[in-house]
Amino acid sequence: MQIIINIKDSSKAKAFLEFIRSLDFISIKEGDDNIPYPTMSEKEIIDRVAITNKQIIQGKTVSQDDLEKESQNW
């Protein structure tokens, strides 16, 4: 598993990093590499919106509130 953490306070970041380094099951790779995020073309977005609209009309969606309640049981 890979986790990216952004810490705005550099003095606290150093302390946190030293703590993390002390854990034997964690390795640290430092760098400013940009992480490529998946992108969609305009056509892919339009197609996805059309699919989602059909799902909404068919009642195949879940409200945000219901999703949050359901996720608490995971």
Gaussian input, Z-matrix of N, CA and C with variables (Angstrom, degrees):
# hf/3-21g

backbone

0 1
 N
 C     1     B1
 C     2     B2     1     A1
 N     3     B3     2     A2     1     D1
 C     4     B4     3     A3     2     D2
 C     5     B5     4     A4     3     D3
 N     6     B6     5     A5     4     D4
 C     7     B7     6     A6     5     D5
 C     8     B8     7     A7     6     D6
 N     9     B9     8     A8     7     D7
 C    10    B10     9     A9     8     D8
 C    11    B11    10    A10     9     D9
 N    12    B12    11    A11    10    D10
 C    13    B13    12    A12    11    D11
 C    14    B14    13    A13    12    D12
 N    15    B15    14    A14    13    D13
 C    16    B16    15    A15    14    D14
 C    17    B17    16    A16    15    D15
 N    18    B18    17    A17    16    D16
 C    19    B19    18    A18    17    D17
 C    20    B20    19    A19    18    D18
 N    21    B21    20    A20    19    D19
 C    22    B22    21    A21    20    D20
 C    23    B23    22    A22    21    D21
 N    24    B24    23    A23    22    D22
 C    25    B25    24    A24    23    D23
 C    26    B26    25    A25    24    D24
 N    27    B27    26    A26    25    D25
 C    28    B28    27    A27    26    D26
 C    29    B29    28    A28    27    D27
 N    30    B30    29    A29    28    D28
 C    31    B31    30    A30    29    D29
 C    32    B32    31    A31    30    D30
 N    33    B33    32    A32    31    D31
 C    34    B34    33    A33    32    D32
 C    35    B35    34    A34    33    D33
 N    36    B36    35    A35    34    D34
 C    37    B37    36    A36    35    D35
 C    38    B38    37    A37    36    D36
 N    39    B39    38    A38    37    D37
 C    40    B40    39    A39    38    D38
 C    41    B41    40    A40    39    D39
 N    42    B42    41    A41    40    D40
 C    43    B43    42    A42    41    D41
 C    44    B44    43    A43    42    D42
 N    45    B45    44    A44    43    D43
 C    46    B46    45    A45    44    D44
 C    47    B47    46    A46    45    D45
 N    48    B48    47    A47    46    D46
 C    49    B49    48    A48    47    D47
 C    50    B50    49    A49    48    D48
 N    51    B51    50    A50    49    D49
 C    52    B52    51    A51    50    D50
 C    53    B53    52    A52    51    D51
 N    54    B54    53    A53    52    D52
 C    55    B55    54    A54    53    D53
 C    56    B56    55    A55    54    D54
 N    57    B57    56    A56    55    D55
 C    58    B58    57    A57    56    D56
 C    59    B59    58    A58    57    D57
 N    60    B60    59    A59    58    D58
 C    61    B61    60    A60    59    D59
 C    62    B62    61    A61    60    D60
 N    63    B63    62    A62    61    D61
 C    64    B64    63    A63    62    D62
 C    65    B65    64    A64    63    D63
 N    66    B66    65    A65    64    D64
 C    67    B67    66    A66    65    D65
 C    68    B68    67    A67    66    D66
 N    69    B69    68    A68    67    D67
 C    70    B70    69    A69    68    D68
 C    71    B71    70    A70    69    D69
 N    72    B72    71    A71    70    D70
 C    73    B73    72    A72    71    D71
 C    74    B74    73    A73    72    D72
 N    75    B75    74    A74    73    D73
 C    76    B76    75    A75    74    D74
 C    77    B77    76    A76    75    D75
 N    78    B78    77    A77    76    D76
 C    79    B79    78    A78    77    D77
 C    80    B80    79    A79    78    D78
 N    81    B81    80    A80    79    D79
 C    82    B82    81    A81    80    D80
 C    83    B83    82    A82    81    D81
 N    84    B84    83    A83    82    D82
 C    85    B85    84    A84    83    D83
 C    86    B86    85    A85    84    D84
 N    87    B87    86    A86    85    D85
 C    88    B88    87    A87    86    D86
 C    89    B89    88    A88    87    D87
 N    90    B90    89    A89    88    D88
 C    91    B91    90    A90    89    D89
 C    92    B92    91    A91    90    D90
 N    93    B93    92    A92    91    D91
 C    94    B94    93    A93    92    D92
 C    95    B95    94    A94    93    D93
 N    96    B96    95    A95    94    D94
 C    97    B97    96    A96    95    D95
 C    98    B98    97    A97    96    D96
 N    99    B99    98    A98    97    D97
 C   100   B100    99    A99    98    D98
 C   101   B101   100   A100    99    D99
 N   102   B102   101   A101   100   D100
 C   103   B103   102   A102   101   D101
 C   104   B104   103   A103   102   D102
 N   105   B105   104   A104   103   D103
 C   106   B106   105   A105   104   D104
 C   107   B107   106   A106   105   D105
 N   108   B108   107   A107   106   D106
 C   109   B109   108   A108   107   D107
 C   110   B110   109   A109   108   D108
 N   111   B111   110   A110   109   D109
 C   112   B112   111   A111   110   D110
 C   113   B113   112   A112   111   D111
 N   114   B114   113   A113   112   D112
 C   115   B115   114   A114   113   D113
 C   116   B116   115   A115   114   D114
 N   117   B117   116   A116   115   D115
 C   118   B118   117   A117   116   D116
 C   119   B119   118   A118   117   D117
 N   120   B120   119   A119   118   D118
 C   121   B121   120   A120   119   D119
 C   122   B122   121   A121   120   D120
 N   123   B123   122   A122   121   D121
 C   124   B124   123   A123   122   D122
 C   125   B125   124   A124   123   D123
 N   126   B126   125   A125   124   D124
 C   127   B127   126   A126   125   D125
 C   128   B128   127   A127   126   D126
 N   129   B129   128   A128   127   D127
 C   130   B130   129   A129   128   D128
 C   131   B131   130   A130   129   D129
 N   132   B132   131   A131   130   D130
 C   133   B133   132   A132   131   D131
 C   134   B134   133   A133   132   D132
 N   135   B135   134   A134   133   D133
 C   136   B136   135   A135   134   D134
 C   137   B137   136   A136   135   D135
 N   138   B138   137   A137   136   D136
 C   139   B139   138   A138   137   D137
 C   140   B140   139   A139   138   D138
 N   141   B141   140   A140   139   D139
 C   142   B142   141   A141   140   D140
 C   143   B143   142   A142   141   D141
 N   144   B144   143   A143   142   D142
 C   145   B145   144   A144   143   D143
 C   146   B146   145   A145   144   D144
 N   147   B147   146   A146   145   D145
 C   148   B148   147   A147   146   D146
 C   149   B149   148   A148   147   D147
 N   150   B150   149   A149   148   D148
 C   151   B151   150   A150   149   D149
 C   152   B152   151   A151   150   D150
 N   153   B153   152   A152   151   D151
 C   154   B154   153   A153   152   D152
 C   155   B155   154   A154   153   D153
 N   156   B156   155   A155   154   D154
 C   157   B157   156   A156   155   D155
 C   158   B158   157   A157   156   D156
 N   159   B159   158   A158   157   D157
 C   160   B160   159   A159   158   D158
 C   161   B161   160   A160   159   D159
 N   162   B162   161   A161   160   D160
 C   163   B163   162   A162   161   D161
 C   164   B164   163   A163   162   D162
 N   165   B165   164   A164   163   D163
 C   166   B166   165   A165   164   D164
 C   167   B167   166   A166   165   D165
 N   168   B168   167   A167   166   D166
 C   169   B169   168   A168   167   D167
 C   170   B170   169   A169   168   D168
 N   171   B171   170   A170   169   D169
 C   172   B172   171   A171   170   D170
 C   173   B173   172   A172   171   D171
 N   174   B174   173   A173   172   D172
 C   175   B175   174   A174   173   D173
 C   176   B176   175   A175   174   D174
 N   177   B177   176   A176   175   D175
 C   178   B178   177   A177   176   D176
 C   179   B179   178   A178   177   D177
 N   180   B180   179   A179   178   D178
 C   181   B181   180   A180   179   D179
 C   182   B182   181   A181   180   D180
 N   183   B183   182   A182   181   D181
 C   184   B184   183   A183   182   D182
 C   185   B185   184   A184   183   D183
 N   186   B186   185   A185   184   D184
 C   187   B187   186   A186   185   D185
 C   188   B188   187   A187   186   D186
 N   189   B189   188   A188   187   D187
 C   190   B190   189   A189   188   D188
 C   191   B191   190   A190   189   D189
 N   192   B192   191   A191   190   D190
 C   193   B193   192   A192   191   D191
 C   194   B194   193   A193   192   D192
 N   195   B195   194   A194   193   D193
 C   196   B196   195   A195   194   D194
 C   197   B197   196   A196   195   D195
 N   198   B198   197   A197   196   D196
 C   199   B199   198   A198   197   D197
 C   200   B200   199   A199   198   D198
 N   201   B201   200   A200   199   D199
 C   202   B202   201   A201   200   D200
 C   203   B203   202   A202   201   D201
 N   204   B204   203   A203   202   D202
 C   205   B205   204   A204   203   D203
 C   206   B206   205   A205   204   D204
 N   207   B207   206   A206   205   D205
 C   208   B208   207   A207   206   D206
 C   209   B209   208   A208   207   D207
 N   210   B210   209   A209   208   D208
 C   211   B211   210   A210   209   D209
 C   212   B212   211   A211   210   D210
 N   213   B213   212   A212   211   D211
 C   214   B214   213   A213   212   D212
 C   215   B215   214   A214   213   D213
 N   216   B216   215   A215   214   D214
 C   217   B217   216   A216   215   D215
 C   218   B218   217   A217   216   D216
 N   219   B219   218   A218   217   D217
 C   220   B220   219   A219   218   D218
 C   221   B221   220   A220   219   D219

   B1=1.4369
   B2=1.5229
   B3=1.2996
   B4=1.4536
   B5=1.5090
   B6=1.3329
   B7=1.4575
   B8=1.5211
   B9=1.3042
   B10=1.4578
   B11=1.5166
   B12=1.3169
   B13=1.4648
   B14=1.5227
   B15=1.3151
   B16=1.4553
   B17=1.5173
   B18=1.3209
   B19=1.4639
   B20=1.5207
   B21=1.3254
   B22=1.4543
   B23=1.5239
   B24=1.3124
   B25=1.4616
   B26=1.5279
   B27=1.3447
   B28=1.4598
   B29=1.5252
   B30=1.3228
   B31=1.4700
   B32=1.5314
   B33=1.3063
   B34=1.4646
   B35=1.5227
   B36=1.3155
   B37=1.4573
   B38=1.5195
   B39=1.3332
   B40=1.4622
   B41=1.5240
   B42=1.3210
   B43=1.4609
   B44=1.5235
   B45=1.3130
   B46=1.4599
   B47=1.5259
   B48=1.3278
   B49=1.4560
   B50=1.5258
   B51=1.3158
   B52=1.4640
   B53=1.5312
   B54=1.3138
   B55=1.4621
   B56=1.5257
   B57=1.3200
   B58=1.4657
   B59=1.5326
   B60=1.3240
   B61=1.4658
   B62=1.5289
   B63=1.3258
   B64=1.4640
   B65=1.5276
   B66=1.3220
   B67=1.4610
   B68=1.5269
   B69=1.3277
   B70=1.4660
   B71=1.5267
   B72=1.3041
   B73=1.4638
   B74=1.5276
   B75=1.3307
   B76=1.4652
   B77=1.5169
   B78=1.3179
   B79=1.4609
   B80=1.5289
   B81=1.2987
   B82=1.4604
   B83=1.5203
   B84=1.3210
   B85=1.4572
   B86=1.5235
   B87=1.3070
   B88=1.4555
   B89=1.5176
   B90=1.3132
   B91=1.4492
   B92=1.5041
   B93=1.2839
   B94=1.4623
   B95=1.5187
   B96=1.3183
   B97=1.4602
   B98=1.5175
   B99=1.2955
   B100=1.4564
   B101=1.5121
   B102=1.2964
   B103=1.4594
   B104=1.5229
   B105=1.3176
   B106=1.4613
   B107=1.5353
   B108=1.3040
   B109=1.4561
   B110=1.5186
   B111=1.3229
   B112=1.4610
   B113=1.5253
   B114=1.2773
   B115=1.4608
   B116=1.5159
   B117=1.2967
   B118=1.4549
   B119=1.5220
   B120=1.3173
   B121=1.4618
   B122=1.5276
   B123=1.3117
   B124=1.4700
   B125=1.5298
   B126=1.3238
   B127=1.4703
   B128=1.5317
   B129=1.3390
   B130=1.4666
   B131=1.5265
   B132=1.3212
   B133=1.4687
   B134=1.5178
   B135=1.3168
   B136=1.4673
   B137=1.5228
   B138=1.3443
   B139=1.4645
   B140=1.5258
   B141=1.3345
   B142=1.4716
   B143=1.5196
   B144=1.3326
   B145=1.4620
   B146=1.5271
   B147=1.3177
   B148=1.4739
   B149=1.5226
   B150=1.3149
   B151=1.4691
   B152=1.5160
   B153=1.3258
   B154=1.4652
   B155=1.5232
   B156=1.3316
   B157=1.4697
   B158=1.5193
   B159=1.3337
   B160=1.4687
   B161=1.5274
   B162=1.3197
   B163=1.4706
   B164=1.5255
   B165=1.3211
   B166=1.4647
   B167=1.5175
   B168=1.3246
   B169=1.4712
   B170=1.5232
   B171=1.3392
   B172=1.4631
   B173=1.5314
   B174=1.3179
   B175=1.4608
   B176=1.5166
   B177=1.3079
   B178=1.4672
   B179=1.5347
   B180=1.2987
   B181=1.4643
   B182=1.5287
   B183=1.3101
   B184=1.4607
   B185=1.5224
   B186=1.3308
   B187=1.4586
   B188=1.5275
   B189=1.3161
   B190=1.4606
   B191=1.5276
   B192=1.3219
   B193=1.4688
   B194=1.5258
   B195=1.3359
   B196=1.4642
   B197=1.5212
   B198=1.3240
   B199=1.4548
   B200=1.5290
   B201=1.3274
   B202=1.4665
   B203=1.5250
   B204=1.3247
   B205=1.4615
   B206=1.5420
   B207=1.3249
   B208=1.4600
   B209=1.5362
   B210=1.3229
   B211=1.4658
   B212=1.5185
   B213=1.3105
   B214=1.4700
   B215=1.5113
   B216=1.3240
   B217=1.4707
   B218=1.5296
   B219=1.3136
   B220=1.4689
   B221=1.4882
   A1=108.11
   A2=115.44
   A3=120.84
   A4=108.14
   A5=115.97
   A6=121.67
   A7=108.07
   A8=116.66
   A9=121.42
   A10=107.61
   A11=115.99
   A12=121.60
   A13=108.27
   A14=117.36
   A15=122.20
   A16=108.02
   A17=117.10
   A18=122.24
   A19=107.20
   A20=116.82
   A21=121.48
   A22=113.11
   A23=118.23
   A24=122.03
   A25=108.63
   A26=117.45
   A27=120.43
   A28=112.79
   A29=118.79
   A30=119.11
   A31=110.33
   A32=116.90
   A33=120.57
   A34=110.48
   A35=117.09
   A36=120.69
   A37=110.83
   A38=116.97
   A39=120.17
   A40=111.17
   A41=117.36
   A42=120.82
   A43=110.54
   A44=116.06
   A45=120.50
   A46=110.49
   A47=116.82
   A48=121.54
   A49=111.38
   A50=117.75
   A51=120.81
   A52=110.88
   A53=116.26
   A54=119.54
   A55=110.48
   A56=116.56
   A57=121.30
   A58=110.43
   A59=116.85
   A60=120.71
   A61=111.97
   A62=117.12
   A63=119.81
   A64=112.70
   A65=117.65
   A66=121.62
   A67=109.33
   A68=116.64
   A69=120.14
   A70=114.19
   A71=118.97
   A72=120.73
   A73=113.05
   A74=116.69
   A75=120.90
   A76=109.32
   A77=115.82
   A78=120.20
   A79=107.54
   A80=115.57
   A81=121.41
   A82=109.22
   A83=115.38
   A84=121.23
   A85=106.12
   A86=116.60
   A87=119.82
   A88=109.75
   A89=115.97
   A90=120.42
   A91=110.75
   A92=115.27
   A93=121.67
   A94=110.81
   A95=115.87
   A96=119.80
   A97=110.14
   A98=115.69
   A99=119.91
   A100=108.60
   A101=115.52
   A102=120.85
   A103=108.07
   A104=116.89
   A105=118.27
   A106=110.75
   A107=115.62
   A108=120.02
   A109=108.31
   A110=116.45
   A111=118.16
   A112=109.95
   A113=116.03
   A114=120.63
   A115=108.74
   A116=114.55
   A117=120.79
   A118=108.27
   A119=115.06
   A120=119.38
   A121=108.38
   A122=116.06
   A123=119.96
   A124=110.25
   A125=117.35
   A126=121.07
   A127=110.79
   A128=117.06
   A129=120.06
   A130=110.99
   A131=117.14
   A132=120.82
   A133=110.33
   A134=116.86
   A135=120.96
   A136=110.66
   A137=117.30
   A138=121.13
   A139=110.62
   A140=116.66
   A141=120.76
   A142=110.78
   A143=117.18
   A144=121.00
   A145=110.07
   A146=117.20
   A147=120.75
   A148=110.40
   A149=117.27
   A150=121.09
   A151=110.48
   A152=116.30
   A153=120.70
   A154=110.84
   A155=117.32
   A156=120.22
   A157=111.30
   A158=117.42
   A159=120.84
   A160=110.41
   A161=116.87
   A162=120.58
   A163=110.93
   A164=116.71
   A165=120.49
   A166=110.09
   A167=116.86
   A168=121.49
   A169=110.45
   A170=117.82
   A171=122.22
   A172=112.29
   A173=117.53
   A174=120.55
   A175=114.00
   A176=117.46
   A177=121.78
   A178=112.16
   A179=117.15
   A180=120.08
   A181=110.16
   A182=115.54
   A183=122.30
   A184=107.45
   A185=116.77
   A186=119.23
   A187=110.22
   A188=116.37
   A189=121.52
   A190=110.26
   A191=117.24
   A192=121.13
   A193=111.32
   A194=116.78
   A195=120.02
   A196=111.65
   A197=116.32
   A198=120.22
   A199=110.91
   A200=116.82
   A201=120.28
   A202=110.88
   A203=117.65
   A204=120.86
   A205=110.66
   A206=115.75
   A207=120.73
   A208=111.06
   A209=116.62
   A210=119.62
   A211=112.37
   A212=118.18
   A213=120.28
   A214=111.79
   A215=117.24
   A216=121.55
   A217=112.89
   A218=118.08
   A219=120.81
   A220=111.00
   D1=142.73
   D2=177.99
   D3=-122.37
   D4=134.55
   D5=179.39
   D6=-128.46
   D7=135.93
   D8=176.27
   D9=-110.54
   D10=127.45
   D11=-178.68
   D12=-122.49
   D13=127.77
   D14=174.99
   D15=-105.61
   D16=121.20
   D17=179.63
   D18=-117.50
   D19=122.60
   D20=-174.06
   D21=-79.78
   D22=-30.18
   D23=-178.88
   D24=-91.35
   D25=107.97
   D26=-172.63
   D27=-65.10
   D28=-31.41
   D29=179.60
   D30=-68.32
   D31=-39.04
   D32=177.32
   D33=-72.89
   D34=-32.33
   D35=179.14
   D36=-63.38
   D37=-40.87
   D38=179.42
   D39=-63.71
   D40=-42.85
   D41=178.86
   D42=-64.18
   D43=-43.45
   D44=179.44
   D45=-63.30
   D46=-43.29
   D47=-179.95
   D48=-62.81
   D49=-40.27
   D50=177.46
   D51=-63.83
   D52=-39.47
   D53=177.07
   D54=-63.38
   D55=-47.26
   D56=-179.73
   D57=-59.95
   D58=-42.08
   D59=179.98
   D60=-62.29
   D61=-26.31
   D62=-178.82
   D63=-74.37
   D64=-13.36
   D65=-179.77
   D66=-84.14
   D67=127.30
   D68=-174.03
   D69=-73.60
   D70=-14.17
   D71=-177.52
   D72=-99.69
   D73=9.93
   D74=-179.06
   D75=-123.03
   D76=134.55
   D77=172.10
   D78=-114.30
   D79=150.77
   D80=-174.93
   D81=-119.92
   D82=131.62
   D83=173.38
   D84=-122.28
   D85=115.66
   D86=-179.10
   D87=-93.42
   D88=146.28
   D89=178.03
   D90=166.43
   D91=167.82
   D92=178.54
   D93=-111.56
   D94=33.07
   D95=-179.04
   D96=-62.14
   D97=136.19
   D98=174.12
   D99=-80.51
   D100=135.90
   D101=179.54
   D102=-93.10
   D103=122.94
   D104=-179.66
   D105=-73.37
   D106=123.81
   D107=177.23
   D108=-94.51
   D109=144.90
   D110=179.00
   D111=-62.92
   D112=140.61
   D113=178.26
   D114=-123.71
   D115=157.99
   D116=178.46
   D117=-124.44
   D118=145.24
   D119=175.54
   D120=-74.90
   D121=166.43
   D122=179.20
   D123=-59.29
   D124=-40.47
   D125=179.31
   D126=-64.39
   D127=-41.97
   D128=178.84
   D129=-62.76
   D130=-38.76
   D131=178.23
   D132=-64.95
   D133=-46.51
   D134=179.71
   D135=-61.74
   D136=-43.20
   D137=178.42
   D138=-62.55
   D139=-42.45
   D140=-179.10
   D141=-65.25
   D142=-38.94
   D143=178.08
   D144=-64.25
   D145=-40.97
   D146=178.64
   D147=-61.96
   D148=-44.01
   D149=178.21
   D150=-62.22
   D151=-44.60
   D152=-178.75
   D153=-64.34
   D154=-40.46
   D155=177.53
   D156=-60.31
   D157=-40.98
   D158=177.36
   D159=-63.61
   D160=-40.96
   D161=179.18
   D162=-63.48
   D163=-39.09
   D164=178.58
   D165=-64.07
   D166=-46.62
   D167=179.85
   D168=-60.95
   D169=-37.64
   D170=-178.99
   D171=-81.96
   D172=-1.06
   D173=179.48
   D174=73.21
   D175=25.08
   D176=-177.41
   D177=-93.63
   D178=21.82
   D179=-179.22
   D180=-117.76
   D181=167.25
   D182=179.98
   D183=-123.99
   D184=138.81
   D185=178.44
   D186=-69.00
   D187=159.13
   D188=178.98
   D189=-59.74
   D190=-43.22
   D191=179.76
   D192=-61.70
   D193=-44.95
   D194=179.20
   D195=-64.57
   D196=-38.47
   D197=178.44
   D198=-63.93
   D199=-42.89
   D200=179.13
   D201=-64.14
   D202=-41.81
   D203=178.29
   D204=-63.58
   D205=-44.46
   D206=-179.14
   D207=-64.86
   D208=-39.50
   D209=-177.47
   D210=-68.41
   D211=-21.69
   D212=177.41
   D213=-67.50
   D214=-20.17
   D215=-180.00
   D216=-91.63
   D217=0.43
   D218=-177.11
   D219=-77.51

